[in-house]
Amino acid sequence: MAVPMTERKRSALTRGRLPTYTPHVVAGSAIVVAAALMALIGFNAFGWGVLSAVLFAAGNVASSAIVEGRRKAVDKLVTSVVVGAFLVALLPLVSVIWTVLVNGVPGLLAPGFLGTSMNGVTGAVDNASVANHTPVLGGVYHAMLGSVLITLWATVISVPVGLLTSIYLVEYSADNKFSKVITFLVDVMTGIPSIVAGLFAAAFFGLVMGPGTKTGFVAAVALSVLMIPVVVRSSEEMLKIVPNELREAAYALGVRKWRTILKVVIPTAISGIASGVTLAIARVIGETAPLLVTAGFASQINSNVFAGWMASLPTFIYTQIMTPTSPSNPDPSAQRAWAAALLLILLVMLLNLGARLVARIFAPKTGR
């Protein structure tokens, strides 16, 4: 005799389902309850948001346990924990970007900020700007130029060394002892503090050219010490994923090994290599510690990396905060520092976007 549908016991997989509007109701209730609780203990926007999120997760899990059963409730609990962890990880990034935007946009939009240097800008100039409520004078052009030149020379040094090293490790070493030593040293260089790279460059050029030598080229050498291991690792991984069939096909045609590498292997891996180089540039362009001991500070424009102290965006930010032009009125210096920080973030963002674009442009064409 068949058992009526109403008498059948529902399994854990066939429990009831919550209406689609349930999350909206739970979210609204959580916001209202959190607002009421915060009104009792002292309202705070951040605390209100955190409490609302916790109450929403608890209400969502509880309602699911009552109606849908334990399996669905556990699933929603894990989902809430994962989403919460993601938001916690995202919060510092959003906070930094928002703070830099709010404080940096006014200075970045100030007249002449991107096209002038700090040459001739004194404490009296900043005091007059504050007293007369006029736009802050002084710009970041000299620091921006210095960062570009120093990073460019660091790239010129790092890319050939890093690329040739990776070619040796992948194509010639055959996993011998010497290659293992190189791999170990590259791993060590990847983790060295940036100030150590700066001290190395300063000490080396101090022995060669005399104590206290500070130029843009010395700073470029310091940054190249940080760039080389990144270029080696990224290029090595890209060369490893080139199919061996391509090499073997070239060898079968009688092509020499060096020409196979030059005409087959590198063009196949060029998108990943270019992307890795761009990311390496983005990694070092914001370094401050090496530049403090190798390039020094400068308020005027210097386009010669081989002579004289050279400003850069990181050291410009540091000097504007630590030694404001007018100690009695530090606000103009702080405005310039925030604007330079925003400019530096924009440069790093553009470099990361450029890495993605380069990888897409130079990617091997697989279509016929």
Residue pairs with C-beta under 8 A, 6 or more apart in sequence:
10 16
12 69
12 70
12 71
13 71
15 67
15 68
15 69
15 72
16 67
16 68
17 67
17 68
18 63
18 64
18 67
18 68
22 60
22 63
23 60
26 56
26 59
26 60
26 63
27 52
27 56
29 55
29 59
30 52
30 53
30 55
30 56
30 59
31 52
33 55
34 48
34 51
34 52
34 55
35 43
35 48
37 51
38 44
38 47
38 48
38 51
53 84
53 87
57 77
57 80
57 84
60 76
60 80
61 73
61 76
61 77
61 80
62 73
64 72
64 73
64 76
65 72
65 73
97 345
100 338
100 341
100 342
100 345
101 342
103 334
103 335
103 338
103 342
104 338
104 339
104 340
104 341
104 342
104 343
105 339
105 342
106 335
106 339
107 113
107 136
107 335
107 336
107 338
107 339
107 340
107 342
108 114
108 339
108 342
108 343
110 135
110 136
110 335
110 339
111 135
112 137
112 139
113 138
113 139
113 140
113 336
113 339
114 139
114 140
114 141
114 144
114 343
115 139
115 141
116 137
116 138
116 139
116 141
117 138
117 139
117 140
117 141
117 142
117 299
117 300
117 301
117 311
118 138
118 139
118 142
118 299
118 300
118 316
118 325
119 142
119 299
119 300
119 301
121 137
121 138
121 299
121 325
122 325
122 326
123 325
123 326
123 327
123 328
123 329
124 326
125 137
125 138
125 325
126 136
126 137
126 324
126 325
126 326
126 329
126 332
126 333
127 326
127 328
127 329
128 134
129 135
129 136
129 137
129 332
130 326
130 329
130 331
130 332
136 332
136 335
136 336
138 325
138 332
138 336
140 313
140 316
140 336
140 339
140 340
140 343
141 301
142 298
142 299
142 300
142 301
142 302
142 311
143 311
143 312
143 313
143 315
143 316
143 340
144 313
144 343
145 301
145 302
145 303
146 216
146 295
146 298
146 302
146 310
146 311
146 312
146 313
147 285
147 312
147 313
147 314
147 344
147 347
149 216
149 303
149 305
149 310
150 216
150 219
150 220
150 223
150 291
150 295
150 305
150 310
150 312
151 220
151 223
151 281
151 284
151 285
152 220
153 216
153 217
153 220
153 305
154 219
154 220
154 221
154 223
154 224
154 227
154 281
154 284
155 227
155 277
155 280
155 281
156 220
157 220
157 221
157 224
157 227
158 223
158 224
158 227
158 228
158 231
158 280
159 231
159 277
161 224
161 228
161 231
162 227
162 228
162 229
162 230
162 231
162 232
162 235
162 280
163 231
163 235
163 273
165 182
165 186
165 228
165 232
166 231
166 232
166 233
166 235
166 236
166 239
167 235
167 239
167 261
167 266
168 179
168 182
169 179
169 182
169 183
169 232
169 236
170 236
170 239
170 240
171 239
171 257
171 261
171 265
173 179
173 182
186 228
186 229
186 232
186 233
187 229
189 225
189 228
189 229
190 229
190 230
190 233
192 225
192 226
193 289
194 226
194 287
194 288
194 289
194 290
195 289
195 290
195 293
197 222
197 223
197 225
197 226
197 290
198 219
198 222
198 289
198 290
198 291
198 292
198 293
198 294
199 293
200 222
200 225
201 218
201 219
201 221
201 222
201 225
201 290
201 294
202 213
202 214
202 218
202 222
202 293
202 294
204 221
205 213
205 215
205 218
205 221
205 294
206 212
206 213
214 293
214 294
214 295
214 296
214 309
215 294
215 295
215 305
215 306
215 307
215 308
215 309
215 310
216 295
216 302
216 304
216 305
216 306
216 310
217 305
217 306
218 294
218 295
219 290
219 291
219 294
219 295
219 310
219 312
220 305
221 294
222 290
222 291
222 293
222 294
223 284
223 287
223 290
226 283
226 284
226 287
226 290
227 280
227 281
227 283
227 284
230 276
230 279
230 280
230 283
231 276
231 277
231 280
233 276
234 272
234 273
234 275
234 276
234 277
234 279
234 280
235 269
235 272
235 273
235 276
237 272
238 269
238 271
238 272
238 273
238 276
239 265
239 266
239 269
239 273
241 269
241 272
242 264
242 265
242 268
242 269
246 264
246 265
246 268
247 260
247 264
247 265
250 259
250 260
250 263
250 264
251 257
251 260
255 263
255 264
266 273
267 364
268 364
270 362
271 358
271 359
271 360
271 361
271 362
271 363
271 364
272 359
274 355
274 358
274 359
274 362
275 355
275 356
275 358
275 359
276 355
278 351
278 352
278 354
278 355
278 358
279 351
279 352
279 355
281 351
282 348
282 351
282 352
282 355
285 313
285 344
285 347
285 348
285 351
286 313
286 314
286 344
286 348
287 314
288 314
288 315
288 317
288 318
291 312
291 314
291 315
292 315
292 318
295 309
295 310
295 311
295 312
295 315
296 309
296 310
296 315
297 309
297 311
297 315
297 319
298 308
298 309
298 310
298 311
299 311
302 308
302 309
302 310
302 311
313 340
313 343
313 344
313 347
314 344
316 336
316 337
316 340
317 337
317 340
317 341
317 344
320 333
320 334
320 336
320 337
320 340
321 333
321 334
321 337
324 330
324 332
324 333
324 334
325 332
325 333
326 332
326 333
